[in-house]
């Protein structure tokens, strides 16, 4: 009995996802199944449209609806949480399984998703000394600050600007949630982006971070220490760098 019920529910779910590929379960009126499908697709489209307004507007109504329909039919989510649906959508776009989509769409969707990730984050600040020496101590990056890099100019993409070719230089961005619980995006210079990535990846002193960057660009460390120290202090003032690691 349980196996029969499970099979019927699975057939119903598959048919509602994709009626072209999956036959309906026996004994259920086609009109009712169509209503279920319309409700599920409508709710999904509404959730995704709210999470990705620029992507939706840039694709246009017909291509957006076709994308949502394909996502609903083909993707199997790994979470039951509605708040994570946006990440599942981005994962789907990054696989490249959906055909006939602009090459910038996955990055644009990721860029839009970052705002929700930061807004919903409950990450706690690690223990730190707010007044610590950022050169000699180990700088602590806020968990609510994310350095981002994109091939496409995601900040500029919209219905009035649909690029056909990626620019030579990447788009470097800092996304951060401030104390007012709003998310802010700002452009980053290459040195600032590289420093933030280094802070994200390594627990070393600020001076050591700057030495690594100096080696990467082929200059002596003392040539970038003054600018690097000023940058670290500026990041602390913004709340992007919290201070230094305790006990370091």
N, C-alpha and C positions, 0 to 999 in steps of 0.2 A: 504493500500500500504506500509506504513512504517513498519507495523508489519510483513508483508510478507518478506520485505527486511531484517529486523532484524533476522527473523527466518532462512532465507537462509544463511546469514553471520555467524550465530551461528553454523549452521550445517556444514558449510565449515570449520570454525575454529576447531570444534571438530574432524572432519575427518582428517584435516591436523595434529592435535596433535596426534591422535591415530586412524588410519584407520582400525585397527582390531576390535575396539569396536563401531565405529560410521560410519554409512553409509554416502556416499557422497551426497551432495545436487543434486537435479535433474538438468539436462541441462548443466552440466559442464564436459568437457572431462576428463577422468581419467588421461590421460597423463599430462594435465596441473596441476591437483591437486598434482600429484607426483612431479612435478617440484617445486611447491610452498613448499611442505614438505621438499624437499631436500635443498632448499635455506634457509628456516627457521632453520632447524636442523643444517645445516652447519655453519650458523652465530652464533647460540647458542654455538655449540661445540667450535668454534674458540674463542669466548669471554671467555668461562669457562676455556679452555686450557691455555689461557694467564694469567688468574687469579690464577689458581691452577696447576702450572706445576709439582710440586712434587707429588701431589695426582694423577695426570694423569699418570705420569711415573711409579708410584708405583703400580697402578692398572693394567697397561698394556692396550694396545689399545682396545682389545675386551671388557673387563669389563668396561672400561671408556666409550666407545661408548654406551654400554647397559645402563649404569647409566644416561648418558645425555638424551638418548631416553626416559627412564622412568620418569626422572625429567620433561621433556617437556610435556609428556602425563598427568602426575598426579598432578603437582604442579600448583597452581594458585597464581601468583605474586601479591603483594599488592602495587607495585610501578611501574610507567612507565619508570623509570630512568635506563638506561643501567649501570650506575655506581653503582647501588644498586643490580644488578643481583647476584653478588657474595654473598651478605648477604642472599638473598633469597635461594641460593643454600645451604649455610651453615644451614639455618633454616630447609630446607628439609632433609638434612642428620641427623640433630639432632632429628627429629621426629622419626627416625628409620623405616620409611615406606618402604624404599628401601631394598629389600632382598639381601642376599648373599654378604654382604660387610664386609670388615675387621672391627673389633671393634674400631680401632684407626682412621678410616677415618674421622669421624666428627671432632675430635679434630685437626687432621692435617689440614683439610680445614679451620677451625677457625683460626689456627695459621697463615696460608698463607693469610687469608683475612685481618688480623690485619694490615699488611703492607699497603694495599690499603686504609683502613679506615684512617690511620694516614696520608698517603700521600695526601688524598683528603680533610682532615679536614680543615675547616676554623674557628675553635674555637679560640676565642680571649682570650688572657691572662687576668685573673681577676686582678683588682687593688691590688697592693701589695707593700710592702717595701722591695726592694732587699737586704738591709743590716740589716733587722730586726733580733732580737734575736730569734733563732729557738727553744730555750728551753722555754722561758717565753711567746713568742708570739705564734700565731696560724699559723703553717706552711701552705703554699699554694702549692699544687701539680700542676704541669703543666698539662693542659688538653691534651697535646700531649705526655703524659707518661702513660703507662698502665701496671699495674702488672697483670701477667697471671699465671694460675696454670692448669696443665694438668695431667691426670692419665698416659698418654702414653708419651714416650720420643720423642715428635714431632720434636725436633731439629735433631734427628738422623735418623728418618725414611726416607727411599728412596728405590729405586729398589734393592739396595744391602743389605738392612737391613729392614726386615719386621717382627717386633716382634710378637710372638705368645702369650705372656703373659705380662701384665702390671707389671712394677717393683714395689717394695714395697714403694719406695719414689716417690712422685710426681715430675714433672718437673716444676720448678718455673722460670719464665722469666720476664724480664722488656723489654717492647717494647717502644721506644721513637723516636720522630722525632727531629733531631737536627737543628741548625740554617742553615746548608747547605741543608736543606729540604730532607735529606736522613733519612731512618728509620734504626735504629740499634736495635739489640736484644742482650741481655746479660743474663747470668744465675744469679739467686738470691739465697742467703742463706736464710734459713727459717725466721730468724729475720728480714732481710731486706724486704722480701715479706710481712710479717705480719705488719711491720711498714707502708709500702706503702699502704696496704689495709686500715689500720686505718686512714691514711691521706686522703684517698679517701672517707671514709665514715663519718668522724666526724670533726667538727670544734672545736677543743680543742687545748690547748697549747701543744708544743712539750713534755714538762715534763709530762703532763697528758697522752699523747700517750704512753710514755715509762713506766709510772706507770701501765697502762692497760696491756702492754705486760709483764711486770714483774709479775703481778698477774697471768697472763695466764700460765706462765712457773714455777710459784711457787718460785720466788726469791724476795728479797727486792729490791725496786726501785733503791736505790743507787748503787746496784751491776751492773746495766746495763746502768745507766745514762752516764758515760764517753764514752762507746762504742756507745751508741745511739746518743749522741751529735756529735761524730765524723762521724757517718753514715749520720746524717742529713746534716752536712757541706759538706760531700762528694757528697751527692745528689744535694745540691745547686750548687756545682762546675760543675756538669754535666748538670745543667739546668733542672733537674727533679723536684726539689723543687725550686720554684721561689723566695721565701723570706717569709715574714709574712703578714698576713691579716691586712689591714689598719683599724684602729679604734678598733682593738681587744684588 
